[in-house]
Amino acid sequence: MKRILYIIFSMFFSIQFISCASTGIEDIRKQSNKENEAFLKGDKASSEVFRVLLTSEEYKIVQLKYNNTIERVSDEGGDKYISNELQKLDIIDEARVGVIRVWLYPDSGRIMKIRSQRPISFIEIDSLLNDDIMRWNFKFPKKVVEPTRFDIMYRVVLEKKRSDEEIIKEVQNMMKEKY
């Protein structure tokens, strides 16, 4: 598994090196910030109820629908933990969007099941998003669980903050520990 990760990381480093040659890192970050803002504004016609912007520095949630019937219970400590876990994966400049469907028990409003509708396609990140949603709790101001099924859209932004040499050394150390 670690060997596969090493190959994948090497591919991304090559792609990142080629893309950085044509545009500067600052331009990429400015464009990413604009895309993050547009993502959080959302679209009322879209199917998701919540949108989550997840970076290693921030965790922001926007609710687009059902404002009168469902609220996510705030969990700043858990939000910070998820951002810190994502920081371990900040080895490339990449932004991905994924959608996860959530079903709630109609009597308690607790999470019954979650299913990825559009995965991020990074195994570690998809797993992290599942863990994130499993810690969510909801309040229902009207004392009726509504909706019992909804979508959450995530935008996960990775930002490379370390040098290639540091990242390669870390991956090599991980492989030495494993093998």
C-alpha positions as CSV (number, residue, x, y, z in Angstrom):
1,M,0.0,0.0,0.0
2,K,2.8,2.4,0.9
3,R,4.5,1.6,-2.3
4,I,1.4,2.5,-4.3
5,L,1.2,5.8,-2.4
6,Y,4.8,6.5,-3.2
7,I,4.1,6.0,-6.9
8,I,1.0,8.1,-6.8
9,F,2.9,10.9,-5.0
10,S,5.7,10.8,-7.6
11,M,3.1,11.2,-10.4
12,F,1.6,14.2,-8.7
13,F,4.9,15.8,-8.1
14,S,5.7,15.5,-11.8
15,I,2.3,17.0,-12.8
16,Q,2.7,19.7,-10.2
17,F,6.2,20.6,-11.4
18,I,4.9,20.9,-15.0
19,S,1.9,23.1,-13.9
20,C,4.0,25.3,-11.7
21,A,6.3,26.2,-14.6
22,S,3.5,28.0,-16.4
23,T,1.9,29.7,-13.4
24,G,3.2,30.9,-10.1
25,I,2.2,29.4,-6.7
26,E,0.7,32.8,-5.7
27,D,-1.5,32.8,-8.8
28,I,-2.7,29.3,-8.0
29,R,-3.5,30.2,-4.4
30,K,-5.4,33.4,-5.5
31,Q,-7.4,31.4,-8.0
32,S,-8.1,28.7,-5.4
33,N,-9.4,31.4,-2.9
34,K,-11.8,32.7,-5.5
35,E,-13.1,29.2,-6.2
36,N,-13.5,28.6,-2.4
37,E,-15.6,31.7,-2.1
38,A,-17.8,30.8,-5.1
39,F,-18.2,27.3,-3.7
40,L,-19.4,28.5,-0.3
41,K,-22.0,30.8,-1.9
42,G,-23.6,27.7,-3.4
43,D,-26.6,27.4,-5.6
44,K,-30.1,27.2,-4.1
45,A,-31.2,25.0,-7.0
46,S,-28.5,22.4,-6.1
47,S,-29.4,19.2,-4.4
48,E,-27.1,19.4,-1.3
49,V,-28.2,20.8,2.1
50,F,-24.7,21.5,3.4
51,R,-21.5,22.6,1.8
52,V,-18.2,22.1,3.5
53,L,-14.9,23.8,2.6
54,L,-12.1,21.8,4.1
55,T,-8.4,22.9,4.1
56,S,-5.6,22.3,6.6
57,E,-6.2,25.8,7.9
58,E,-10.0,26.1,8.0
59,Y,-13.3,24.2,8.1
60,K,-16.3,26.1,7.0
61,I,-19.9,24.9,6.7
62,V,-22.7,26.6,4.8
63,Q,-26.3,25.4,5.0
64,L,-28.2,25.9,1.7
65,K,-31.6,24.4,2.5
66,Y,-34.0,23.4,5.3
67,N,-32.8,26.2,7.5
68,N,-36.0,26.0,9.6
69,T,-36.0,22.3,10.1
70,I,-32.4,21.0,10.6
71,E,-29.2,22.5,12.1
72,R,-25.8,21.0,12.5
73,V,-24.6,21.1,16.1
74,S,-21.4,23.1,16.2
75,D,-18.2,21.1,17.0
76,E,-15.2,23.4,16.8
77,G,-12.8,20.9,18.3
78,G,-13.8,18.2,15.9
79,D,-13.6,20.6,12.9
80,K,-10.1,21.6,14.0
81,Y,-9.1,17.9,14.3
82,I,-10.3,17.1,10.8
83,S,-8.3,20.1,9.4
84,N,-5.2,18.9,11.3
85,E,-5.6,15.4,9.8
86,L,-5.8,17.0,6.3
87,Q,-2.6,18.8,7.0
88,K,-0.8,15.5,6.8
89,L,-1.9,15.2,3.2
90,D,-0.7,18.7,2.1
91,I,1.9,17.5,-0.3
92,I,0.4,18.8,-3.6
93,D,-1.7,21.8,-4.7
94,E,-5.0,20.2,-5.5
95,A,-8.7,21.0,-5.0
96,R,-11.4,18.3,-5.3
97,V,-15.1,18.3,-4.9
98,G,-17.1,15.3,-3.6
99,V,-20.7,14.6,-2.6
100,I,-21.8,12.3,0.2
101,R,-25.4,11.3,0.9
102,V,-26.6,11.0,4.5
103,W,-29.6,9.1,5.8
104,L,-31.0,9.9,9.3
105,Y,-33.2,7.8,11.5
106,P,-36.6,9.4,11.4
107,D,-37.3,9.0,15.1
108,S,-33.9,10.2,16.6
109,G,-32.3,12.2,13.8
110,R,-29.0,10.4,14.3
111,I,-27.0,9.2,11.3
112,M,-28.2,5.9,9.9
113,K,-25.9,5.6,6.9
114,I,-23.7,7.5,4.6
115,R,-22.7,6.8,1.0
116,S,-20.3,8.5,-1.3
117,Q,-22.2,9.8,-4.4
118,R,-19.1,11.4,-5.9
119,P,-15.9,10.4,-4.2
120,I,-12.8,12.7,-4.0
121,S,-10.8,9.7,-5.3
122,F,-8.0,10.0,-2.7
123,I,-8.6,7.0,-0.4
124,E,-7.2,8.8,2.6
125,I,-9.4,11.8,2.0
126,D,-12.6,9.8,1.3
127,S,-12.0,7.9,4.6
128,L,-11.4,11.2,6.4
129,L,-14.7,12.7,5.0
130,N,-16.6,9.6,6.2
131,D,-15.1,10.0,9.7
132,D,-16.0,13.7,9.6
133,I,-19.7,13.1,8.9
134,M,-20.0,10.3,11.4
135,R,-19.2,12.8,14.2
136,W,-21.9,15.2,13.1
137,N,-25.0,15.8,15.3
138,F,-28.2,17.6,14.3
139,K,-30.9,19.7,16.0
140,F,-34.4,19.9,14.8
141,P,-36.1,23.2,15.8
142,K,-39.6,22.0,14.8
143,K,-39.1,18.7,16.7
144,V,-39.6,16.7,13.5
145,V,-36.7,15.0,11.7
146,E,-36.8,16.6,8.3
147,P,-35.1,15.9,5.9
148,T,-34.2,12.3,6.6
149,R,-32.0,12.1,3.4
150,F,-29.8,14.8,2.1
151,D,-26.4,15.5,0.4
152,I,-23.3,17.2,1.7
153,M,-20.9,18.6,-0.8
154,Y,-17.2,18.9,0.2
155,R,-14.5,21.0,-1.4
156,V,-11.2,19.7,-0.2
157,V,-8.2,21.9,-0.9
158,L,-4.7,20.6,-0.5
159,E,-1.8,23.1,-0.5
160,K,1.8,22.0,-0.8
161,K,3.7,23.8,2.0
162,R,6.8,21.6,2.2
163,S,9.7,21.1,-0.2
164,D,9.9,18.0,-2.4
165,E,12.9,16.8,-0.5
166,E,11.0,16.9,2.9
167,I,8.1,15.1,1.4
168,I,10.2,12.4,-0.2
169,K,12.1,11.9,3.0
170,E,8.9,11.5,5.0
171,V,7.5,9.0,2.5
172,Q,10.8,7.0,2.6
173,N,10.6,7.0,6.4
174,M,7.1,5.7,6.3
175,M,8.1,3.0,3.9
176,K,11.1,2.0,6.1
177,E,8.7,1.7,9.1
178,K,6.3,-0.5,7.1
179,Y,8.9,-2.8,5.4
